[in-house]
Amino acid sequence: MNTEFLIPIACFAMIYGIVYLLVRRKERLALIEKGIDATIFESSKNQPSSLKWGLLLVGIGAGILLGKVLAVYTTLSEEPAFFSMICLFGGIGLIVYHLIASKYEKSV
């Protein structure tokens, strides 16, 4: 398997992460110097993140399953079948999470 393309992606991701952390640190220090509390960066949502990850992983699992079914019973090759079904069902899982979370916010 040809994985040389992962090296530049990892380098750019690492550079982005370092720059992001430095900028965030400068913003927090500026807030502290002005006397403002830095708790505005923390999210106050009490939504369960395990629900989001659970629905996403269930969607990905269903996508893998249906991708295999599409690859076996149709003329579609494996790569497009798996990729499209994983993206479709992963997205559906996140949409379902959004609907559940918005109902939860309204009730609280």
N, C-alpha and C positions, 0 to 999 in steps of 0.2 A: 504494500500500500504506500502510495506516494504522499508523504506528510510534510514536505518541505515548506508548503504554503502556510503552515501553522506558526512558523518562527516569526515572520514579519507581523502577523496578526497579534501574537503574544507580545511582541515588543511595543507595538502601538497601544495595546491595551494597558501595558504596564506604565508607559509614559503618560497616558491619559489619567490613570489612577493616581499617579504621583502628583501631577498638576492639579487634579481635583482636590486632593487632600491638602495641598499647600494653599490653594485659594480658600478653601473652607476654613483652614486654620487662621488665615489673615482676616477673614470676615469676623470670625468669633473674637479674635483679639481686638479688632476695631470696636466691636460692640461692648466688650468689657471696658475698654478705655473710655467710651462714652457713658458708661454706667448703666447700660441696658442689659437686661438679663438675656442670656443666650439660649433660653429654653424655647425660643420661637422656632428653632430648627428641629425640635423633637415633635414627632407626630402625636396628636392626642387621640387618635382613633383607637377604639378598643375592639376592632374587628379581628376575629380570629384568623391569623395568617395560615394556620394549618388547614382551614377550609379551602383557601385559595390554592394552596399547593396540592391538596388532595384532589380537588376537582381538575386541576391542570394535569396531574399525573394519570388520573382516570381517563381523561380525554386523550392523552397521548397513548395510553394503553389501548383504548378503543380504536384509535387511529392506526396503530400498528396492526391490530387484528383485522380491521377492514381493509387496510392496504394489502395484507397477505391474501385476503379473499378476492380483492380486485385483481391482483397479480395472477392468481391461479385460475379464476373463472372468466377472465376477459382477455383481450389481446393487449392490454396495457402492460408495459414492462414494469419491473419491480421498483425501480428508483422513483419514477413519477407517482406511482400508486402509493408507496410508503410516504413520500414527502408530502403529497397533497392531503392524504388522510390524517397524518400527524398534525399538520398545520390547521386543518379544518376542525378536528375534534379538540385540539388544544385550545383553539380560539373559542369554540363553543363552551368549553369548560370555564374559561375566563369570563365569558359573557354571563353564564349561569351564576358564577360567583358575584359578579357585579349586581345582578338582579337580587340575589339573596342578601348581599351587604346593604343595598339601598333600602330594602324592606326592613332590615335590622336597624338601620339608622333612624328610620321613621318611627319605629316602635319605641326607641329609647329616648 
